[in-house]
Amino acid sequence: MRGGGARAAVLGASDGLVTNIAFMLGVAGANSSASLVRLVGLAGLVASAWSMAAGEFVSMRAQTELLERELELERRELARHPTRERRELARIYERRGLDAEAADQMAGHMMRDPETALDTHAREELGIDPAALGSPLQAAMSSFVACALGALVPLVPWFFIRATPAVVTSLVLSTVAAAIIGLALASFTGRSRVKTVLRQVAFLVVAAGGTYGIGAAVGVSTA
């Protein structure tokens, strides 16, 4: 989880799965040919994977740059005002239960090495782990691959079957995939597995059913 890759992968898979089955069943609901549904599925796979990767990269990059700026400001403060920064660190230790003398001694020990001082202040004062700022590229790559795999699930049946059997098979496979994603999310968050799985499946069914209904109502014009 340190580079944000695992989180990005789970979210990417969920987005690709839900987005693509919604696109494809919307087209399928309009009584379109299997070839058109496949085309939409392939376009949706590429578009959603690229969009998720780009969004994840930009988001993680902005977050990383913000944290790096905070660390640089803290580094300057440590260089300019070491005594004040030592007192601030001692007060933090006092609030955690140490007596004043022990807190001052510990703060002094931490302030001896500049890098140790920065690491300690970042963790204790800013709540930042300098070794875990996140990797924008790792997050983007994980998101791209996971989103593409998620989007592939509802697409696969359309290479072998068509019409109603393809719709049903696509929906069943996607529901199973949504349940697996729900289990993965539950393992990360510690929340109820049943509730998380049902939520993921509900999102997928509502999106797929809604677009299928719209497609069936609108139909396809041959003009």
C-alpha positions, 0 to 999 in steps of 0.5 A: 500500500506504500506507493498507493498501488494497491488502492489504485488497483482496487479502485481501477478494477471497480471503475473499469468493471462498472463503467464498461458493463454500463456502456456495453449493456446500454448499447446491447439494450438498443438491439445493436449487433454483437460487433458494435457491442464489442467495439463499444466494449473495447473503446470503453476499456481503453478510454476508462483505463487511460482516464483512470491512470491519468487521474490517479497520476495527477492526483498522486503527483499533486499529493506528493508535491504538497507533502514534499513542500511541507517537508522542505519547509520543515527542513528550513525551520529546523536549520533556522530555528533548531532550539525552537523546534527542539522545544516543540518536539519536547512539548509533543513528548510531554503531551504523550506522558513523558516528564519535562526532563525526559521529554527534553532529553529525547528531543535533544537526542532526536535533534542531533542528526538533521535527517533524523530530526526531519523524519521525527518532526515530520512524523510527530508534528506533521503526521507525514511519513517521509518514506511513504509519500506515494509513487504517482507512476506506480499508482497510475500503472496499477490503475491502468492495468486493473481498470483494463482487466475490470473492463475486460470481464463484461467484454469477454462473452461477446467474442464467443456468443451474442444477443441475450445469452451474451448479455446474461453471461456478461452480467453474471461474470461482472457480478462475480467480479464485483463481489471479488472487488468487494471482498478486496475492499473489505479486507483493506477497510476492515468493514463488513464483507457482506455489506461491502460485497452487496454494495459493490454488486448493487452499484454494478446492477443499478448502472448496468440495468439503468443503461440497458433500460435506456438503450431499450427505450431509445433504440438504434436509428438506421437513418 
